[in-house]
Amino acid sequence: MPEPGTSFRRAVVCVPARNEAEVLPRLLGSLGSQDGVEGLRLRVVVLANNCSDDTAGAARRAAEEAGLDLRLIEASLPPEAAHVGTARRMALDAGAAWLEAEGVADGVLLSTDADALAPPNWVTANLRALEGAELVGGRLVIDDSHAPPDAALAELHRRIECYWAGIRALEAAIDPPSYDPEPRHGDHVAASLALRADLYRAVGGLPVIPCGEDNALVALVRRHGGRVRHCPAVSIRVSARRNGRVEGGMATEMLRRSRVVAGHEDYRLPPAGFWRALIERRRDWRLAWNAVDRQGALRALGIGSADLAAIGAGPGLNDIAFVERMDAHRGPLAPEPDPVPLGAAIAGIDDLLREPASPQAALCA
């Protein structure tokens, strides 16, 4: 891999921002303090949409101070399109066009949020992780440094992370992805995504939906056979604020957790058995696709020619794409179980991890 400074010529960071004059300078300052810049100006696109504050001016001043190569796009979107899916799509499209115009053959798009804070190794760690993957998700670290200490909320954060670590342990025991080895985290959201610009174009770009656009892009990459890496060296700090710009985004989750701590609602998640069944289904599909007698193995799972035609299982398809397309084709497991309280969900994971067939130790004590 090229030296870090040279690698910066491959990258452009893409940021949607709506009324973020207060927090955006902090993000841009962190991007200007990246390791390995070595005199280069990191490319950054800021898409300021429908702002009623000085987001644009704050971006210009902060980028100049940080030594960034900024492309600022001010947009006034119609009400039906004035959401993060449109803004992030426009930012990523502009980043891809910038790299193409400069003739960067191996360009990389990095997505983040205006209220995030990038550690000094964020860009270089993403670029290194992409050497063995097509898309990299960064681990989210909740930044509550500007709020009074809350031991109960911190404990809830820990237990929720423990739940998801347990689900990853189940996957490691049942169907470990060779391209995403342990240790790994489980986050792949827009606050920290990196993918190859040519692949971004090939999958058709970011889906323009009001919420969940990041997970939809990850699914597209997988349906095209892309390896998704959750490298522990890649992380980003995300805001703990509860009044975000996106319904269903991180701020909505932080508000939910605050309500749980206050005793206003339970925190419920799918039971462990649901995840085990889902992981086993995906494992069986993967093994069948890779079997010597592929057709026979698929028939044994009830997968026929009509299914293969429906998912476009043509030449060159790999097991990642096959499993992801089958998952979309078959849909959720039915009947889908009701979510259970967090404590019961964690206990269920521990029970599965303690089974003799599982090599994993209990994680969620």
ROVORO-586087 format. One record per residue (C-alpha): chain; residue number from 0; residue in one letter; y, x, z. Coordinates in nm, 3 decimals, always signed. Example, Ala and Ser with C-alpha at 12.3 -4.5 7.8 and 13.67 -1.06 7.14 Angstrom:
(rec A 0 A (-0.450 +1.230 +0.780))
(rec A 1 S (-0.106 +1.367 +0.714))
END
This chain:
(rec A 0 M (+0.000 +0.000 +0.000))
(rec A 1 P (+0.355 +0.127 -0.069))
(rec A 2 E (+0.571 +0.259 +0.210))
(rec A 3 P (+0.742 -0.019 +0.413))
(rec A 4 G (+1.086 +0.039 +0.265))
(rec A 5 T (+0.954 +0.010 -0.091))
(rec A 6 S (+0.763 -0.304 +0.005))
(rec A 7 F (+1.087 -0.483 +0.086))
(rec A 8 R (+1.163 -0.488 -0.287))
(rec A 9 R (+0.873 -0.734 -0.322))
(rec A 10 A (+0.997 -0.993 -0.074))
(rec A 11 V (+1.245 -1.277 -0.042))
(rec A 12 V (+1.285 -1.489 +0.271))
(rec A 13 C (+1.350 -1.860 +0.208))
(rec A 14 V (+1.524 -2.076 +0.468))
(rec A 15 P (+1.626 -2.445 +0.455))
(rec A 16 A (+1.917 -2.523 +0.687))
(rec A 17 R (+2.093 -2.845 +0.776))
(rec A 18 N (+2.372 -2.828 +1.033))
(rec A 19 E (+2.241 -2.501 +1.172))
(rec A 20 A (+2.568 -2.306 +1.210))
(rec A 21 E (+2.491 -2.240 +1.576))
(rec A 22 V (+2.141 -2.093 +1.539))
(rec A 23 L (+2.121 -1.958 +1.183))
(rec A 24 P (+2.316 -1.635 +1.258))
(rec A 25 R (+2.052 -1.540 +1.515))
(rec A 26 L (+1.775 -1.569 +1.255))
(rec A 27 L (+1.973 -1.374 +0.994))
(rec A 28 G (+2.051 -1.105 +1.249))
(rec A 29 S (+1.679 -1.066 +1.321))
(rec A 30 L (+1.606 -1.039 +0.946))
(rec A 31 G (+1.866 -0.765 +0.918))
(rec A 32 S (+1.691 -0.570 +1.195))
(rec A 33 Q (+1.350 -0.550 +1.033))
(rec A 34 D (+1.147 -0.229 +1.057))
(rec A 35 G (+1.131 -0.016 +0.746))
(rec A 36 V (+1.443 -0.141 +0.570))
(rec A 37 E (+1.551 +0.219 +0.507))
(rec A 38 G (+1.886 +0.129 +0.352))
(rec A 39 L (+1.754 -0.160 +0.143))
(rec A 40 R (+1.903 -0.507 +0.162))
(rec A 41 L (+1.637 -0.770 +0.229))
(rec A 42 R (+1.666 -1.071 -0.004))
(rec A 43 V (+1.731 -1.403 +0.171))
(rec A 44 V (+1.781 -1.751 +0.024))
(rec A 45 V (+1.950 -2.010 +0.244))
(rec A 46 L (+1.943 -2.368 +0.117))
(rec A 47 A (+2.219 -2.551 +0.306))
(rec A 48 N (+2.174 -2.920 +0.239))
(rec A 49 N (+2.392 -3.213 +0.344))
(rec A 50 C (+2.570 -3.010 +0.611))
(rec A 51 S (+2.862 -3.149 +0.806))
(rec A 52 D (+2.920 -2.826 +1.001))
(rec A 53 D (+2.993 -2.468 +0.890))
(rec A 54 T (+2.634 -2.370 +0.814))
(rec A 55 A (+2.739 -2.210 +0.483))
(rec A 56 G (+3.020 -2.006 +0.635))
(rec A 57 A (+2.803 -1.899 +0.927))
(rec A 58 A (+2.534 -1.786 +0.681))
(rec A 59 R (+2.778 -1.578 +0.476))
(rec A 60 R (+2.929 -1.406 +0.780))
(rec A 61 A (+2.594 -1.338 +0.947))
(rec A 62 A (+2.432 -1.207 +0.628))
(rec A 63 E (+2.721 -0.970 +0.566))
(rec A 64 E (+2.704 -0.840 +0.921))
(rec A 65 A (+2.326 -0.801 +0.903))
(rec A 66 G (+2.332 -0.624 +0.566))
(rec A 67 L (+2.127 -0.888 +0.384))
(rec A 68 D (+2.127 -0.970 +0.014))
(rec A 69 L (+2.206 -1.341 +0.049))
(rec A 70 R (+2.184 -1.619 -0.205))
(rec A 71 L (+2.341 -1.927 -0.053))
(rec A 72 I (+2.279 -2.262 -0.218))
(rec A 73 E (+2.484 -2.557 -0.098))
(rec A 74 A (+2.329 -2.888 -0.196))
(rec A 75 S (+2.416 -3.252 -0.143))
(rec A 76 L (+2.092 -3.441 -0.171))
(rec A 77 P (+2.064 -3.820 -0.212))
(rec A 78 P (+1.938 -4.003 +0.098))
(rec A 79 E (+1.587 -4.052 -0.036))
(rec A 80 A (+1.550 -3.678 -0.099))
(rec A 81 A (+1.748 -3.541 +0.195))
(rec A 82 H (+1.453 -3.410 +0.390))
(rec A 83 V (+1.294 -3.074 +0.466))
(rec A 84 G (+1.035 -3.104 +0.189))
(rec A 85 T (+1.305 -3.110 -0.078))
(rec A 86 A (+1.518 -2.842 +0.087))
(rec A 87 R (+1.228 -2.602 +0.147))
(rec A 88 R (+1.101 -2.656 -0.207))
(rec A 89 M (+1.445 -2.574 -0.346))
(rec A 90 A (+1.468 -2.261 -0.131))
(rec A 91 L (+1.122 -2.135 -0.231))
(rec A 92 D (+1.181 -2.216 -0.599))
(rec A 93 A (+1.507 -2.020 -0.585))
(rec A 94 G (+1.327 -1.728 -0.421))
(rec A 95 A (+1.056 -1.723 -0.687))
(rec A 96 A (+1.318 -1.740 -0.965))
(rec A 97 W (+1.510 -1.450 -0.806))
(rec A 98 L (+1.201 -1.228 -0.802))
(rec A 99 E (+1.112 -1.324 -1.159))
(rec A 100 A (+1.465 -1.251 -1.281))
(rec A 101 E (+1.444 -0.903 -1.130))
(rec A 102 G (+1.105 -0.839 -1.288))
(rec A 103 V (+0.915 -0.811 -0.959))
(rec A 104 A (+0.553 -0.844 -1.068))
(rec A 105 D (+0.398 -0.865 -0.721))
(rec A 106 G (+0.667 -1.067 -0.546))
(rec A 107 V (+0.617 -1.234 -0.210))
(rec A 108 L (+0.783 -1.548 -0.073))
(rec A 109 L (+0.833 -1.573 +0.303))
(rec A 110 S (+0.916 -1.909 +0.457))
(rec A 111 T (+1.083 -1.957 +0.792))
(rec A 112 D (+1.314 -2.196 +0.976))
(rec A 113 A (+1.681 -2.164 +1.059))
(rec A 114 D (+1.617 -2.180 +1.434))
(rec A 115 A (+1.339 -1.917 +1.435))
(rec A 116 L (+1.367 -1.555 +1.547))
(rec A 117 A (+1.175 -1.289 +1.356))
(rec A 118 P (+1.041 -0.985 +1.544))
(rec A 119 P (+1.124 -0.647 +1.387))
(rec A 120 N (+0.784 -0.613 +1.219))
(rec A 121 W (+0.769 -0.964 +1.073))
(rec A 122 V (+0.821 -0.876 +0.706))
(rec A 123 T (+0.610 -0.559 +0.702))
(rec A 124 A (+0.327 -0.723 +0.900))
(rec A 125 N (+0.319 -1.013 +0.651))
(rec A 126 L (+0.311 -0.777 +0.355))
(rec A 127 R (+0.027 -0.575 +0.506))
(rec A 128 A (-0.175 -0.889 +0.585))
(rec A 129 L (-0.132 -1.011 +0.227))
(rec A 130 E (-0.325 -0.710 +0.101))
(rec A 131 G (-0.641 -0.900 +0.196))
(rec A 132 A (-0.531 -1.259 +0.144))
(rec A 133 E (-0.329 -1.492 -0.076))
(rec A 134 L (-0.142 -1.662 +0.209))
(rec A 135 V (-0.061 -1.550 +0.564))
(rec A 136 G (+0.029 -1.777 +0.854))
(rec A 137 G (+0.220 -1.633 +1.147))
(rec A 138 R (+0.146 -1.709 +1.511))
(rec A 139 L (+0.407 -1.933 +1.674))
(rec A 140 V (+0.555 -1.812 +2.001))
(rec A 141 I (+0.760 -2.076 +2.181))
(rec A 142 D (+1.103 -1.939 +2.267))
(rec A 143 D (+1.217 -2.113 +2.585))
(rec A 144 S (+1.433 -1.824 +2.702))
(rec A 145 H (+1.746 -2.041 +2.690))
(rec A 146 A (+1.599 -2.313 +2.913))
(rec A 147 P (+1.547 -2.313 +3.290))
(rec A 148 P (+1.196 -2.192 +3.388))
(rec A 149 D (+0.947 -2.479 +3.397))
(rec A 150 A (+0.608 -2.381 +3.537))
(rec A 151 A (+0.450 -2.717 +3.457))
(rec A 152 L (+0.560 -2.703 +3.093))
(rec A 153 A (+0.441 -2.343 +3.061))
(rec A 154 E (+0.101 -2.446 +3.198))
(rec A 155 L (+0.082 -2.731 +2.946))
(rec A 156 H (+0.163 -2.486 +2.664))
(rec A 157 R (-0.119 -2.261 +2.790))
(rec A 158 R (-0.375 -2.540 +2.806))
(rec A 159 I (-0.290 -2.669 +2.459))
(rec A 160 E (-0.324 -2.320 +2.315))
(rec A 161 C (-0.652 -2.289 +2.503))
(rec A 162 Y (-0.780 -2.603 +2.331))
(rec A 163 W (-0.701 -2.467 +1.986))
(rec A 164 A (-0.844 -2.124 +2.074))
(rec A 165 G (-1.162 -2.307 +2.167))
(rec A 166 I (-1.175 -2.483 +1.830))
(rec A 167 R (-1.140 -2.144 +1.660))
(rec A 168 A (-1.424 -2.014 +1.879))
(rec A 169 L (-1.640 -2.303 +1.758))
(rec A 170 E (-1.562 -2.210 +1.399))
(rec A 171 A (-1.643 -1.846 +1.474))
(rec A 172 A (-1.980 -1.953 +1.612))
(rec A 173 I (-2.068 -2.201 +1.336))
(rec A 174 D (-1.896 -2.091 +1.014))
(rec A 175 P (-1.680 -1.778 +1.052))
(rec A 176 P (-1.454 -1.705 +0.751))
(rec A 177 S (-1.519 -1.348 +0.638))
(rec A 178 Y (-1.164 -1.307 +0.506))
(rec A 179 D (-1.006 -1.421 +0.835))
(rec A 180 P (-1.190 -1.223 +1.103))
(rec A 181 E (-1.142 -1.229 +1.477))
(rec A 182 P (-0.909 -1.185 +1.647))
(rec A 183 R (-0.707 -1.452 +1.474))
(rec A 184 H (-0.475 -1.734 +1.568))
(rec A 185 G (-0.464 -2.081 +1.412))
(rec A 186 D (-0.105 -2.131 +1.296))
(rec A 187 H (+0.002 -2.171 +0.934))
(rec A 188 V (+0.327 -2.365 +0.940))
(rec A 189 A (+0.658 -2.325 +0.759))
(rec A 190 A (+0.819 -2.122 +1.038))
(rec A 191 S (+0.606 -1.828 +0.921))
(rec A 192 L (+0.428 -1.842 +0.588))
(rec A 193 A (+0.392 -1.567 +0.331))
(rec A 194 L (+0.234 -1.605 -0.011))
(rec A 195 R (+0.236 -1.440 -0.348))
(rec A 196 A (+0.507 -1.577 -0.572))
(rec A 197 D (+0.281 -1.607 -0.877))
(rec A 198 L (+0.033 -1.810 -0.673))
(rec A 199 Y (+0.316 -2.032 -0.552))
(rec A 200 R (+0.397 -2.108 -0.915))
(rec A 201 A (+0.029 -2.150 -1.006))
(rec A 202 V (-0.035 -2.419 -0.744))
(rec A 203 G (+0.272 -2.614 -0.853))
(rec A 204 G (+0.503 -2.521 -0.568))
(rec A 205 L (+0.565 -2.684 -0.235))
(rec A 206 P (+0.484 -3.058 -0.223))
(rec A 207 V (+0.805 -3.256 -0.183))
(rec A 208 I (+0.720 -3.474 +0.117))
(rec A 209 P (+0.935 -3.554 +0.423))
(rec A 210 C (+0.702 -3.390 +0.676))
(rec A 211 G (+0.390 -3.175 +0.665))
(rec A 212 E (+0.497 -2.995 +0.349))
(rec A 213 D (+0.372 -2.664 +0.492))
(rec A 214 N (+0.017 -2.783 +0.555))
(rec A 215 A (+0.014 -2.947 +0.213))
(rec A 216 L (+0.103 -2.612 +0.053))
(rec A 217 V (-0.172 -2.435 +0.248))
(rec A 218 A (-0.422 -2.697 +0.128))
(rec A 219 L (-0.311 -2.640 -0.232))
(rec A 220 V (-0.364 -2.266 -0.196))
(rec A 221 R (-0.714 -2.323 -0.060))
(rec A 222 R (-0.797 -2.571 -0.337))
(rec A 223 H (-0.715 -2.289 -0.577))
(rec A 224 G (-0.954 -2.058 -0.392))
(rec A 225 G (-0.690 -1.869 -0.196))
(rec A 226 R (-0.779 -1.684 +0.123))
(rec A 227 V (-0.563 -1.787 +0.420))
(rec A 228 R (-0.522 -1.517 +0.686))
(rec A 229 H (-0.415 -1.573 +1.048))
(rec A 230 C (-0.335 -1.212 +1.130))
(rec A 231 P (-0.261 -1.147 +1.501))
(rec A 232 A (-0.001 -0.886 +1.402))
(rec A 233 V (+0.216 -1.157 +1.243))
(rec A 234 S (+0.415 -1.377 +1.479))
(rec A 235 I (+0.751 -1.547 +1.503))
(rec A 236 R (+0.950 -1.704 +1.784))
(rec A 237 V (+1.021 -2.075 +1.739))
(rec A 238 S (+1.274 -2.289 +1.918))
(rec A 239 A (+1.176 -2.508 +2.212))
(rec A 240 R (+1.457 -2.753 +2.133))
(rec A 241 R (+1.375 -3.123 +2.137))
(rec A 242 N (+1.639 -3.249 +1.894))
(rec A 243 G (+1.520 -3.105 +1.565))
(rec A 244 R (+1.597 -3.197 +1.206))
(rec A 245 V (+1.248 -3.317 +1.109))
(rec A 246 E (+1.061 -3.617 +1.247))
(rec A 247 G (+0.711 -3.490 +1.325))
(rec A 248 G (+0.818 -3.125 +1.335))
(rec A 249 M (+0.822 -2.872 +1.619))
(rec A 250 A (+1.104 -3.047 +1.804))
(rec A 251 T (+0.904 -3.371 +1.806))
(rec A 252 E (+0.612 -3.181 +1.958))
(rec A 253 M (+0.837 -3.023 +2.223))
(rec A 254 L (+0.973 -3.367 +2.311))
(rec A 255 R (+0.619 -3.499 +2.341))
(rec A 256 R (+0.524 -3.218 +2.577))
(rec A 257 S (+0.829 -3.278 +2.793))
(rec A 258 R (+0.728 -3.643 +2.824))
(rec A 259 V (+0.377 -3.541 +2.926))
(rec A 260 V (+0.509 -3.310 +3.198))
(rec A 261 A (+0.737 -3.589 +3.321))
(rec A 262 G (+0.436 -3.820 +3.351))
(rec A 263 H (+0.546 -4.063 +3.079))
(rec A 264 E (+0.239 -4.020 +2.858))
(rec A 265 D (-0.096 -3.843 +2.830))
(rec A 266 Y (-0.155 -3.554 +2.596))
(rec A 267 R (-0.455 -3.654 +2.386))
(rec A 268 L (-0.647 -3.460 +2.122))
(rec A 269 P (-0.967 -3.510 +1.918))
(rec A 270 P (-1.286 -3.442 +2.118))
(rec A 271 A (-1.479 -3.121 +2.059))
(rec A 272 G (-1.768 -3.301 +1.890))
(rec A 273 F (-1.539 -3.415 +1.611))
(rec A 274 W (-1.448 -3.056 +1.528))
(rec A 275 R (-1.809 -2.939 +1.547))
(rec A 276 A (-1.917 -3.206 +1.298))
(rec A 277 L (-1.629 -3.116 +1.064))
(rec A 278 I (-1.703 -2.742 +1.082))
(rec A 279 E (-2.075 -2.803 +1.024))
(rec A 280 R (-2.002 -3.021 +0.721))
(rec A 281 R (-1.780 -2.753 +0.569))
(rec A 282 R (-2.040 -2.483 +0.649))
(rec A 283 D (-2.314 -2.682 +0.477))
(rec A 284 W (-2.100 -2.726 +0.166))
(rec A 285 R (-2.016 -2.355 +0.157))
(rec A 286 L (-2.378 -2.248 +0.198))
(rec A 287 A (-2.490 -2.490 -0.072))
(rec A 288 W (-2.227 -2.363 -0.315))
(rec A 289 N (-2.340 -2.004 -0.255))
(rec A 290 A (-2.713 -2.085 -0.268))
(rec A 291 V (-2.936 -1.933 -0.537))
(rec A 292 D (-3.038 -2.286 -0.639))
(rec A 293 R (-2.689 -2.431 -0.620))
(rec A 294 Q (-2.769 -2.760 -0.790))
(rec A 295 G (-3.069 -2.823 -0.569))
(rec A 296 A (-2.878 -2.738 -0.252))
(rec A 297 L (-2.591 -2.966 -0.350))
(rec A 298 R (-2.827 -3.252 -0.434))
(rec A 299 A (-2.986 -3.216 -0.090))
(rec A 300 L (-2.642 -3.285 +0.059))
(rec A 301 G (-2.588 -3.589 -0.161))
(rec A 302 I (-2.343 -3.412 -0.393))
(rec A 303 G (-2.400 -3.511 -0.754))
(rec A 304 S (-2.245 -3.457 -1.095))
(rec A 305 A (-1.990 -3.735 -1.038))
(rec A 306 D (-1.865 -3.555 -0.725))
(rec A 307 L (-1.841 -3.224 -0.910))
(rec A 308 A (-1.651 -3.386 -1.194))
(rec A 309 A (-1.413 -3.555 -0.950))
(rec A 310 I (-1.319 -3.227 -0.783))
(rec A 311 G (-1.298 -3.027 -1.105))
(rec A 312 A (-1.579 -2.788 -1.018))
(rec A 313 G (-1.552 -2.575 -1.330))
(rec A 314 P (-1.617 -2.207 -1.402))
(rec A 315 G (-1.447 -1.958 -1.172))
(rec A 316 L (-1.440 -2.190 -0.872))
(rec A 317 N (-1.515 -2.010 -0.545))
(rec A 318 D (-1.657 -2.144 -0.220))
(rec A 319 I (-1.312 -2.174 -0.058))
(rec A 320 A (-1.186 -2.401 -0.335))
(rec A 321 F (-1.510 -2.599 -0.346))
(rec A 322 V (-1.509 -2.675 +0.026))
(rec A 323 E (-1.139 -2.766 +0.031))
(rec A 324 R (-1.173 -2.994 -0.272))
(rec A 325 M (-1.483 -3.160 -0.131))
(rec A 326 D (-1.304 -3.215 +0.199))
(rec A 327 A (-1.023 -3.396 +0.017))
(rec A 328 H (-1.273 -3.585 -0.202))
(rec A 329 R (-1.493 -3.710 +0.079))
(rec A 330 G (-1.208 -3.767 +0.323))
(rec A 331 P (-1.220 -3.775 +0.703))
(rec A 332 L (-1.543 -3.806 +0.895))
(rec A 333 A (-1.608 -4.170 +0.981))
(rec A 334 P (-1.581 -4.326 +1.221))
(rec A 335 E (-1.300 -4.104 +1.340))
(rec A 336 P (-1.317 -4.078 +1.721))
(rec A 337 D (-1.035 -4.178 +1.950))
(rec A 338 P (-0.845 -3.883 +2.096))
(rec A 339 V (-0.922 -3.797 +2.458))
(rec A 340 P (-0.706 -3.659 +2.740))
(rec A 341 L (-0.641 -3.285 +2.719))
(rec A 342 G (-0.855 -3.204 +3.023))
(rec A 343 A (-1.156 -3.389 +2.881))
(rec A 344 A (-1.103 -3.227 +2.541))
(rec A 345 I (-1.103 -2.879 +2.694))
(rec A 346 A (-1.409 -2.956 +2.905))
(rec A 347 G (-1.592 -3.073 +2.592))
(rec A 348 I (-1.513 -2.747 +2.412))
(rec A 349 D (-1.639 -2.546 +2.707))
(rec A 350 D (-1.961 -2.747 +2.712))
(rec A 351 L (-2.025 -2.671 +2.345))
(rec A 352 L (-1.943 -2.303 +2.387))
(rec A 353 R (-2.187 -2.278 +2.677))
(rec A 354 E (-2.477 -2.410 +2.470))
(rec A 355 P (-2.754 -2.152 +2.422))
(rec A 356 A (-2.707 -2.154 +2.044))
(rec A 357 S (-2.346 -2.047 +2.078))
(rec A 358 P (-2.269 -1.674 +2.116))
(rec A 359 Q (-1.924 -1.756 +2.252))
(rec A 360 A (-1.831 -1.759 +2.616))
(rec A 361 A (-1.635 -2.049 +2.759))
(rec A 362 L (-1.266 -1.996 +2.686))
(rec A 363 C (-1.090 -2.286 +2.847))
(rec A 364 A (-1.153 -2.256 +3.220))
END
